[in-house]
Amino acid sequence: MEKYPCPCCGCLTYSVPREDAIAYICPVCFWENDVFVTSDDEPSDENHGISLRTAQENYRSFGACARTMLRYVREPKPEEIPQ
């Protein structure tokens, strides 16, 4: 089965393309895909008002889309790490 990258962490955790992943939550960074957001800088209602760009910065800094989600995240599996 083909896997697609999470828009936040980039790990291959999506089983469908981003535009079809309605309300999908990435188990690696806990970003909830928001198909209604049209810009990476637009606040996402699905993610407590943070933007995708902020979530990406957060993931690089501390490993989750937001500090409040740290308890839910996990390390990526080997097959989820992009080549």
Secondary structure, DSSP 4 states (H G I P E B T S, - for coil): ---EE-TTT--EEESS-GGG-TT-B-TTT-PBP-TT--STTSB-GGGTT-BHHHHHHHHHHHSSSSGGGGGG--PPPGGGS--
